[in-house]
């Protein structure tokens, strides 16, 4: 007859496994390892994230690039986004409000806000670093995302 494990013992086992995972997880992603992909939204380079082997449960970071004169897809999601403009100039539409930005500016995209980013430069790409709490929202069962239109390059 199989002995039933108490929930307390199960919690101890879970904690031990999580500790082992944390200790053996990735700690750095070298620039030479970056992999960019073109998505319906933008050109996307995932940095610190569970998908890149990091033991991180609440947030992810990435760089997005908008080609010269390009426009990202319009979408919204049930997570917050903190954005730092690495290079370029342009504007974003966040819930019908225009927000102009340039290199060095920071911007917050609230949960469920429809948003889209526009690169004003016809010769140079615009790039931004984003930190989002998508993994946390997924873990809590609260994540959702909608795409209204695709990027225009």
C-alpha positions in Angstrom: 0.0 0.0 0.0 1.4 3.4 -1.0 1.9 5.9 1.8 0.2 9.3 1.2 2.6 12.3 1.4 1.3 15.1 3.6 0.9 18.5 2.0 3.6 19.8 4.4 6.1 17.2 3.1 5.0 18.0 -0.4 5.8 21.7 0.3 9.2 20.8 1.7 9.9 18.8 -1.5 8.8 21.6 -3.7 11.0 24.1 -1.9 14.0 21.8 -2.1 13.5 21.3 -5.9 13.0 25.0 -6.4 16.3 25.7 -4.5 18.1 23.2 -6.7 16.6 24.8 -9.8 17.6 28.2 -8.6 21.2 27.2 -7.9 21.6 25.5 -11.3 19.9 28.1 -13.4 21.5 30.5 -15.8 22.9 33.7 -14.3 24.1 35.6 -17.4 23.1 35.9 -21.1 26.0 37.1 -23.2 25.3 39.5 -26.0 26.8 37.0 -28.5 24.0 34.6 -27.4 21.2 37.1 -28.2 18.6 35.8 -30.7 16.2 38.2 -32.3 13.0 37.2 -34.0 10.5 39.1 -36.0 7.0 38.9 -34.5 3.6 40.3 -35.4 4.5 43.2 -33.0 8.2 44.1 -33.6 11.7 42.7 -33.8 12.1 41.0 -30.4 15.2 40.0 -28.5 14.4 38.1 -25.3 16.9 38.8 -22.5 16.3 37.8 -18.9 13.3 35.4 -18.9 12.2 31.9 -17.9 12.4 31.0 -21.7 16.2 31.7 -21.7 16.9 29.4 -18.7 16.8 31.9 -15.9 15.1 31.0 -12.6 12.9 34.1 -12.6 9.2 33.7 -11.8 7.8 37.3 -11.9 9.2 39.3 -14.8 11.0 39.1 -18.1 13.1 41.6 -20.0 13.5 42.1 -23.7 14.7 44.6 -26.4 12.3 45.6 -29.2 13.5 47.3 -32.4 11.3 49.3 -34.7 12.7 49.6 -38.2 13.1 53.1 -39.7 9.7 54.6 -40.2 8.1 51.5 -38.8 5.0 51.1 -36.5 4.6 48.2 -34.0 1.5 46.2 -33.8 -1.3 47.6 -31.7 -2.1 45.3 -28.8 -2.9 45.1 -25.1 -2.1 42.7 -22.3 -2.9 42.0 -18.7 0.6 42.9 -17.5 2.4 46.1 -16.9 5.4 47.2 -19.0 8.2 49.5 -18.0 10.0 50.8 -21.1 13.3 52.6 -21.5 14.2 54.1 -24.9 17.7 53.0 -25.8 17.9 54.8 -29.1 15.7 56.7 -31.6 12.8 59.0 -31.4 9.1 58.6 -32.0 5.8 58.4 -30.2 3.4 55.9 -28.7 -0.3 55.9 -28.6 -1.5 54.6 -25.2 -5.3 54.4 -24.8 -5.7 57.1 -27.5 -3.1 59.4 -25.8 -0.1 60.4 -27.9 3.2 60.3 -25.9 6.3 61.6 -27.7 9.6 60.0 -26.7 13.4 60.0 -27.5 16.5 58.3 -26.3 16.8 58.2 -22.5 13.0 58.6 -21.9 11.1 56.1 -19.8 7.4 55.1 -20.2 4.9 53.0 -18.4 2.3 50.9 -20.2 -0.6 50.1 -17.7 -2.4 46.8 -17.7 -5.0 46.4 -20.5 -4.0 49.7 -22.2 -4.2 49.5 -26.0 -0.8 50.7 -27.3 1.3 51.1 -30.4 4.8 52.6 -31.0 5.9 54.7 -34.0 9.5 55.3 -35.1 9.7 58.9 -36.4 13.2 58.4 -37.9 13.1 57.2 -41.6 16.8 56.3 -41.5 17.5 54.7 -38.1 15.8 52.0 -36.0 14.4 52.9 -32.6 15.1 50.4 -29.8 13.6 50.1 -26.3 14.3 47.9 -23.3 11.2 46.6 -21.6 10.6 44.8 -18.3 7.2 43.2 -17.9 5.5 41.1 -15.2 4.0 38.6 -17.7 5.4 35.5 -15.9 3.7 36.5 -12.7 0.4 37.2 -14.4 0.6 33.8 -16.1 1.4 32.0 -12.9 -1.5 33.7 -11.2 -3.8 32.7 -14.1 -4.5 36.4 -14.9 -2.7 36.8 -18.2 -4.4 37.7 -21.4 -3.3 39.4 -24.6 -5.1 40.8 -27.7 -3.7 41.9 -31.0 -5.7 44.5 -32.8 -3.4 45.0 -35.8 0.1 43.8 -36.9 3.2 45.9 -37.3 3.8 48.0 -40.4 7.3 47.9 -41.8 
